[in-house]
Amino acid sequence: MDNELIKYDFLVIGSGIAGLFFALRAAEHGRVAVVTKKHRAESNTNYAQGGIAAVTSKEDSFAMHIRDTLTAGAGLCREPVVRTIVEEGPARIAELVELGMRFTKREIPDSPGDKEWDLGKEGGHSKRRVLHAKDITGREIERALLAAAAMRPNIVIHEDHCAIDLITSHKLGLPGPNRCLGAYVLNAKKKRVETFTAPTVLLATGGCGKVYLYTTNPDIAAGDGLAMAYRAGAAIANMEFIQFHPTCLYHPRAKSFLISEAVRGEGAVLKTLDGQEFMDGYHPLKSLAPRDIVARAIDSEMKRSGADHVFLDITHKPARFIMDRFPNIYATCMQYNIDITKEFIPVVPAAHYQCGGVSTNVDGETEILGLYAVGEVSCTGLHGANRLASNSLLEALVCSHRAALKAVANPLPPVECKIPDWQFGKAHNPDEMVVVSHNWDEIRRLMWDYVGIVRTNKRLQRAKKRITNLQDEIQEYYWDCIVTRDLLELRNLATVAELIVESALRRPESRGLHYNLDYPNQNPEWAQRDTVLRRPLL
């Protein structure tokens, strides 16, 4: 493998809503490289079904959206951040529409020919405020943003490029505060490492769902940006808060297919295998309770009965309404011979969203100069201990816009120092890929069994001990072999697993998405207190 040096004004790692919206803003001020692991449309954004929560109705208000967010966040949200994102949301939505986004509209009652946004309602929301494009909102966002990016000659998208590590001034032994200078990137097609340099680097790599055995996330969600930022010395916050989506389709041939919370927003109810509703015994909002409560309730019912799943029932709604409102969900379930207009949908919880991440302010700035992080990879304080449904895409829009403004207004000088070539170690071909697949499977299984919806100190300690051993095995294997995407993802998954376990062990309470049977109640001393991890800079 040969090294190649590639210079840009802005380097964006990730091609979801956060990365592309930032790139569109930054392209007005310089050349932008967007590095993405697979095809440019392959991102967590592309799989988002529900929509974007924003105040666009006269019946809604910023105060109500802020209150709902704070309530879901269980005492850990940063209220100024929540206020900023909620209040700036409508303007960003308008810009997204100008870029070509097509949200679903409906006829206005008593006003033939006139239309308004068809707003959905999801768990934890007091009003209908979720803009959507049927049940494929994420796919439509990707289409609109990629089409807009294609019209900007200053944006170059590098597909099949997997970032390996961030390049920082500290790693190069340069004096002064730690600054990000670029990244080493594996060009998977050409099987070579390329060195990308830029004064501004944005991490928009999404989450880490693949660290768990069952997840709604695509295969790319290996926590790459989080692991790279940690290795570079950035602070990581609140990784104990992993959101498990309550309703993932349960079928032996269905791979991590999400049944959107919007289905419950339109009246679907959760039932046991014998057809009994059960959520009224857990929360006043029943099936529309916040996700952490619904996921724990399903987990409890499954453990109590020994069932492999529960049911979601929307059969009481008209068939035409179901097929029109949820065409993708209807069609996908029909592929598995489940007619959701007549039959209950078998569902189980699955890892869905990381509420923690690289610690940033509302402008996406990290502790490392020149390094920004936006979207699921970041932790701004919006979500607190539990994300309110459909707030994630809103955060990505607002914070990527603010990050671009901040980076342009506060430019760092170009990278002038010599960047050393990527070091390959012993660089043998990995002739035992079974080691990679075995360690990958072991991490995902132990995280599911020991660090899942309900935790105990004993399980967490077991997970920590095994992950420590796995880290040693993986590091030895990593430096002995030529880098591949699978090997890079395994290395990152092990780091993310370590961060989740360590964060969970440090929080002596149950709050939001973190539920520990040894500390079943909230601890007032940990209200408004983040769990922060930093790797010592050697």
N, C-alpha and C positions, 0 to 999 in steps of 0.2 A: 504493500500500500504506500502510495506517495502522498505527501501533504500538498495542499494548494491553499494560498492565501487569497481571500475574497473580501473586499472592503465595501461597506455601505455606510450610510448616515444613520440608519435605524435597522436593528435586527429584531424581528418578531419571531418567537418560537411558539408555534401553534396557529392553526387556521380556523378556529371557531369564531363566535361572535366577538369576543374580546380582542383577539388578534387582528381580525379583519377590520373592525370598526376603528381601532387604533391606526392600522396601516393606512386607511383611507384619509384620516386626518393628518398623519405624519407625511404622507406623500406630497402634500402641498408645500413641504419645506425641505425635501431631500429624497434620496433614493432609499427604498425600503425593501429589505429581503424578508420574505415570510418562509420560514422553514417548517415543514410538516412531515410527519412520520410516514404517512401513506399517501392516498389521494387527497387533494386539497379539501374535498367536502367531508372527509372522514374525521369527525370530531364529536365531542359530547353534545354540542349544540345541535348537530344534525339529528340526534335521537330524541331531542326534547319534544314531547307531545303536547303538554298542557298549554303553555303560553308565557306572556309577560304581564306581570301585575303592575298596573299603573292607574292613577286617578284620572279618568277621562269622562266620568258620568256626573251629572248634576246631583245625583243621589249620594255620591261618595264625597270624601274630603281627605286632604292630606292628614288631618288629625286622626281620622279613623284608620288610615293605612299605617301610620306611624304606631298607633296603639296596638293594632293587630300584630305588627312586626315585633314590638317590644314584648307583648304577651307570649308569643311563640318562642322568643329568644330566652325566656326563663331567667331574666336578670343579668345576662351577660352582653346584651347589645350595647354598643356605644351610641347613645341617643343622638349626638350631633351628626354622626355618620348616617344614621337612619334617616334623620330629617333631610339632610342634603340629598341623599339618593332618591328618596320619595318625592321631594319637591322638584328635583331636576328631571325626573323621569319623563313627564309628558313632553317636554321639549325634545328629548332624545328619541322618543317614539315618533314624533313628527318628522324628525330627520330620517329615521329608518324608513318611514313611508315614502319620503321624497326620493330615497335611494331605490325604491321599487318594491318594498315589502307589501304584500297583499294580505291584510288581516280579513277575517270573515266578517261580513256585515249581515244585518237582518232588516226586514221591513219594519218601519216605525208604526206601531198600532195607531189606527185612526188617521193615518197620513199616507195614503196610497202613493207609491212611487218614490217615497223618501226612505233612505236607509241610515242606519247608525251602526256603531260597532256592536257585534254580538259578544257581549261580555260574559265570561264564564265565572263560576264560583268554585273555590277549592277549599280544602281543610284549613281552618284557622282564620279565614276571611269573613268579615262581617258584612261585606257588600260584594256584589258582582263587579269585579275589576280586572279580570284576566283576559287580555286580548289574545286571540288565537287564530290560527289558520286551520280550521277543522281540527284534526288531531295529529297534524304533521307540521306544527309551528316551526320547529327547529329546522326541518328540511327547507321550508320556505324562506327562513332567514338566511340560511347558507346560500340558497339560490340567488337571492337579492344581493347579498354582499359580494359574492364571487363575481356576479355580473358587473357590479360597480367597479370592483378591483380590476377586472379585465379591461376596463376603459381607462385605467390610469397607467401610463407607460412607466411611471416611477416605481411601480410595485412589481417585484419579481417573486413568483412563488416557486420554491424549490421543493418538489414532491419527492417522496422516498428518501428523505433526509432526516436522520435521527440524531438529535443533539446528545453529545457524550458528557461534556462538562463545560462549565462556565470558565472563562479566562479572567482572572482578577489580578490586580496589581500586587496584592499580597502574595499570591502564588508565585509571581515572577520576582519577588523580593524587592519591589520598588518602594521607596519611602512614601510617607503620607497616608491619608485615610484609604481604606480599602475601596477600590473602584473596579467596576466590571468593564472589561475591554472587548468582550466578544465571547465566542464559544467554539469549541472543537465539535465538528459535526460529521457523522458517518454518512457518506453518500452510498446508500445500500445498493443501487444499481451498478455503480462503477467500482464498488468495493474499495473505496479509499476514504481517508479522513481529510476533510476540508476545514480550514481555519477561517471562520467568519469574524471580522472585526467591525465594530461600530461604537460610536460614543454613547449611544443609547440602546439598551437591550431590554426587550419586554418579554417576560414569561407569561404565556397565555396557553398553558399546556393542559388545562382541565384538571380532573381529579384522579383518584387512585382506586376506583372500584374493583379493579382486577386483583387487588390484594386479598379479596374475599372470594370464597368458593362460588357463592351465588351473588350475581350483580346484574343491574340493569344497564351497566355501562358497556360501551364497545371495547374491543380488544386493546385499543390504543391507550386506555386509561390506566397506566401503570405508575402514575405519580412521578413522572420523569422530572418535571420542573421543580417540584417540591424537593426531591432528593438532590438535584443539582444545586439548588439554592442553599440547602443545608450544608452540603460539602464545601460551598464557597464561603460559608460563615454567616449567612443571613439568619435572623431569628425566625423560628417556627412556632406558631401559637395554636393552642386549642385543638390538637389533633385527636383528642379523645372523643370528639363529637362527630361521629360518622352517622349520617342519616340513612336509615334503612327504609326504602319505599315499601309500604305495606302490601302492595298488590302487584306482584310479578306473576305472569302466566305460569301455571304449574302444568307442565306437559313434558314427557320424556324427549320429544323431538323439538320443543320450542327452546331456542337459545336466548335466555335473558330478555324476553319480550315484556315490556312495561305495559300495564293497564293503567292509564292515566288517572290521576286523582280527580280529573274533571268528570269521570264517569260517576264517581260518588257525588260530585258537585251537582250532577243532573238527577240525583235521586237514587242511585244504586245503594244497596245495603249489604253489609257483611253478614254471613250466616254460617253456622256450623254444618257439618256433613249431614246432620239430620234435619236441616232446614230451619233451625231456630236462630233468630237474630240475637246477637250477644253484646253489641257495643253499648246498649243502654245501661249496662252494668258497670261500664268503665268511665263514661264521660257524658255530660249533658248534651254535647253536640253529636253524640252517637257516632255514626260512620263518617261524619265530617269533623271529628276531633283532630287536633294537630297530629302530624305523622308519627312522632315518637310514641304517643299514647296508643295510636291505632296499631303500630307495629308490635309494641309490647303486648297489647291485648290479643292479637292474633297468635303471637308466640306462646302466650300463656294458654290459650284455648287449645293449641296444637299439642302442647306438652301435657295438658290435663287429660285430653282424650286419646293421645297417641296417634292422632291423625297426621298425614303428610301435608295437608293443606286445609284451607277453608274455602268458602264460596263467596262470590260477589254476584248479587242478583239485581239486574236492571230489566227483567222481563215484564214488569208492570208498566213500562213505558211503551208507547206505540212503536211498532217495528220500523216504520218509515223514519221517525225521529231518530232512533238509534243508528240506523244505517247512514242517515244524512249527517248527524253530528259527529259520529265516530267511524268514518268509512275505513280507515286503516286498521283500527282495532277489530272491527267487524270482519273485514276481509282476512286478516291474519288468523283470527280464531276459526274462521270457516275452513282455513287450510288444514286445521287439526280437528275438523268435524265437530266444532263447537259453534252452534248457532246462538249467539248471545241474545237474540230477540226472543228465544224460546227456552234457552238452557242457562243454568248458572255457570259462572266462569270460575274454574279452580285457580286459586291464587295463593302465593306465599310471599313473605317479606324477602327483600334482597338489598344488598348494599347499593346505595344510590348516589349519595352526595357527601363530600367532605366539607364540613362547616369551618374547620380550621384550615391552616395553610401558612404560606409565607407572610409574616407580619408586615402589613403596609398601612399607610394612611389612606384617606379617601381619594388621594391623587395617584395611588398605586406605587408610591415611593417605598422602597425597602431600606434597610440599614446600609446597603452597599451603594455607593454613588454610581449613578448611571444605570442601575438595575431597577426595573419596574416589574410589578406582578399584578395581573388583573384577572378577574373571573374566579373560577373554582379553585385555582392554585393559590389564591391569596386569602388572607384573613384581615378584612377591614374592620370588623366589629358589627357589620350589618346583621349577620345571622345569629350571633350569640351562641347559645347552647342548642338551638334548633332552628333551621331555616323555615321561614314561612313560604308555603308553596308559591312557585313562579316569581319569587324575588330574585332568583339567581341571574336570569337573563337581564333583568332590570339593572342589577349591580354591574354586570359586564358592560352594558351600554354606557351608563353614567361614568363609571370609573375609567374606562378606556378613553373616553372623550377627555376627561380631566387629566389623565396621564399624558395624553398627546399635547394638551395645552401646556402642562407643566414642563415637559421635556423640551418643547420648542422655546418656551420663555426662559428656560435656564439651561442653555446649551453647554455641554462640556467640550473641551478642546479635542480635536481628532486624536486618534491613537497613533503616537509617533514611535513608541518603543518597539524593539524587535520582539516578535512573538516566536517562541521556540516551537519546533515541530512537535506534533503529537508523539508521545513515547509509547511504543507498542509492547513493552515488556519482552517476554521470550517469544511471543508471537507464533505459537504453533497453531495449526488448524485444529479447531475443536472436534476431535474425532469421537468424542463420547458425549453427544448431545443428550443422551439419556440422563446425564447428570443435571443438565439445565432443566429438563422437563420434570424430573423427580423433585428437585428443590423447589421449583415453581409450585407444583402440586402440594408439596408439604407446607409451604408458607400459607397458601390459600386455605387449606384444610384446618391448620392450627388456628389461623385468625378467625375462621368461622366458628370453630368449636370453643375457643377460649376467649375471644375478644369480640363477641357478637353483640346481639341486642341486649342480653342480660349477662353481667360479668361478676366475678368474685376475685378477691385478691389471690387466692390459690391458683385459679386458672391463669390470671395475668402473670404470675411469677413463673408458671410452667411455660407460658408462651415466651417470656423474656429469655429464659434459659435456653430454650431451643433455638430462638432466633439468633442469639449470640453465637451459638455453635455454627449455625447456617451461614452467618456473616463471614466467619473465618474460612469456611469451605468455599464460599462464593468468591471471596477476595483472592484466594490462592488460584482458583480456576480462572478468574478474570484476567489476572496478570500473566497467566501461562498461555492464553489463547488470543488469536486474532479476534477483534471485536465484531460482534454481529448484533442485530437488533434484539434478538431473543436474549442474548447474554446481557446487553445493556439494561433491558427491562427487568431481568431477574435481579441484577444488582440494585436497581432502583426500588423494586418491590420489597426487597429485604430491608433497605433503609427506611422506607415508609412504614413497614410493619413495626420496626424498632421504635419509630417516633410515636406511633399510635399507642403501643403498649406502655412506653415510658410515660406518656402524657396521662394515660388512664390510671397508672399507678400513683401519680402525683396528686390526683384530685380525690380527696377523702370525703366524698359525698355522692349523691345521685342528683343530677341536674340535667334537664332536657334529654338529649340523646345518650348521655352517659348514665347508665343505671347499674349500680354495684350493690349486690345483695348484702355486702358487709357494711355498707353505708347507705341505707335505703332512703334517707331523708336529705334535704338540702341543708348545707352548712352555711349559716349567715356570713361567716368569715370569708367564704369563697364567692360571695356575690360580687360582681364586677371585678373578679380576679381572674386573669388569664393564666393558662399554663404555657410557659415560654421555654423553649429549648434552643440552645445554641451549641454548635460544635466549636470547641476551643481551636483558635487559630494557632497552629504550631509555628 
